[in-house]
Amino acid sequence: MDNNEILTFVGLIRRAGHLAVGADDVAESCVKGKARIVLLPDDTAANTVKWMESAVERKEVPILRPGITKKDLGEALGVGSCAVAAVCDTGLAITLSKKLEMTELTALLEQKLAREKRRKAKKLAGKANSSKRGK
């Protein structure tokens, strides 16, 4: 997979509003359970890597090192440089993992997407049943 194609797709995810950018935002999205994949460029500082590893540990969010630099990632996102980013949409995370040819991760994310859909359907069904008026 060409890094340029990956970076273009990550830029698209940002424009869609499903990308947390920067260590603080990524750590927050991991703690809240929104992050699906964390991207770390190869030249990210060791302290930032340790921070992200501890942030994703509880929610078991996978960290990917796709062989890009902070400068490349930053340019794709429209900022100077970016040390860490997190994809916060399951469907887009699945597409990214397919582009990176990570079949095991794709399978895990597809299971997560199926659970999200079941949960959403159950919630919608509950709302439909609770709309009783009067007695």
C-alpha positions in Angstrom: 0.0 0.0 0.0 1.3 3.4 -1.0 1.7 5.8 1.9 0.3 8.6 -0.2 -3.0 6.7 -0.5 -3.1 6.1 3.2 -2.4 9.8 4.0 -5.1 10.9 1.5 -7.6 8.6 3.2 -6.7 9.9 6.6 -7.2 13.5 5.3 -10.6 12.4 4.1 -11.4 11.0 7.6 -10.5 14.4 9.1 -12.7 16.3 6.7 -15.5 13.9 7.6 -15.0 14.9 11.2 -14.1 11.5 12.5 -10.4 12.0 13.4 -9.0 13.1 16.7 -5.7 15.0 16.2 -3.0 15.6 18.8 -2.0 13.8 21.9 -4.6 15.5 24.2 -7.6 14.9 21.9 -6.5 11.3 21.1 -6.1 10.4 24.8 -9.5 11.9 25.5 -11.2 10.0 22.7 -9.5 6.8 24.0 -10.7 7.3 27.5 -14.3 8.1 26.3 -14.3 4.9 24.2 -14.6 6.8 20.9 -11.2 5.9 19.3 -11.1 2.8 17.1 -7.5 3.0 15.7 -4.6 5.2 16.9 -2.0 6.2 14.2 1.5 6.9 15.4 4.2 8.1 12.9 7.6 6.5 13.1 9.3 9.6 14.4 6.9 10.2 17.3 8.7 11.0 20.6 9.1 8.1 23.1 7.2 10.0 25.8 4.3 10.5 23.4 4.3 6.8 22.5 4.3 5.8 26.2 1.4 8.2 26.9 -0.6 6.8 24.0 0.1 3.2 25.0 -1.2 3.9 28.5 -4.3 5.8 27.1 -5.3 2.9 24.8 -4.6 0.1 27.3 -7.9 0.1 29.1 -10.1 0.3 26.0 -7.8 -2.0 24.0 -7.5 0.4 21.0 -5.0 -0.8 18.4 -2.0 1.4 17.7 -0.8 1.4 14.1 2.6 2.5 12.9 2.0 2.8 9.1 5.5 3.9 8.2 4.9 7.6 7.9 6.5 10.7 9.4 5.0 13.4 11.6 5.5 15.9 8.8 3.7 13.7 6.2 0.8 13.1 8.5 0.6 16.8 9.4 0.6 17.8 5.7 -2.2 15.3 5.0 -4.3 16.9 7.8 -3.5 20.5 7.0 -1.3 21.2 10.0 2.5 21.6 10.3 3.2 18.2 11.8 1.1 15.7 13.8 2.5 13.2 16.3 -0.7 11.1 16.8 -4.2 10.8 15.4 -7.1 8.5 16.1 -9.9 7.3 13.9 -13.2 7.6 15.8 -15.6 5.9 13.3 -15.8 2.2 13.1 -16.7 2.0 9.4 -13.8 4.3 8.4 -11.5 2.3 10.7 -12.5 -0.9 8.9 -11.7 0.7 5.5 -8.3 2.0 6.7 -7.4 -1.5 8.1 -8.4 -3.0 4.8 -6.2 -0.5 2.9 -3.3 -1.5 5.3 -4.1 -5.2 4.6 -4.6 -6.0 8.3 -7.1 -8.8 8.1 -7.2 -9.7 11.8 -7.8 -6.0 12.8 -10.5 -5.8 10.1 -12.3 -8.8 11.5 -12.2 -7.3 15.1 -13.5 -4.0 13.8 -16.3 -5.7 11.8 -17.4 -7.5 15.0 -17.4 -4.2 16.8 -19.5 -2.6 14.0 -22.0 -5.4 14.2 -22.4 -4.9 18.0 -22.9 -1.2 17.5 -25.6 -1.8 14.9 -27.4 -4.3 17.2 -27.2 -1.8 20.1 -28.5 1.0 17.9 -31.4 -1.1 16.6 -32.3 -2.2 20.2 -32.3 1.4 21.3 -34.5 2.5 18.5 -36.9 -0.3 19.2 -37.1 0.7 22.8 -38.0 4.3 21.8 -40.8 3.1 19.5 -42.3 1.1 22.4 -42.1 3.8 24.9 -44.1 6.4 23.0 -47.4 5.7 24.7 -49.8 8.7 25.2 -52.3 9.0 27.9 -53.9 6.1 29.7 
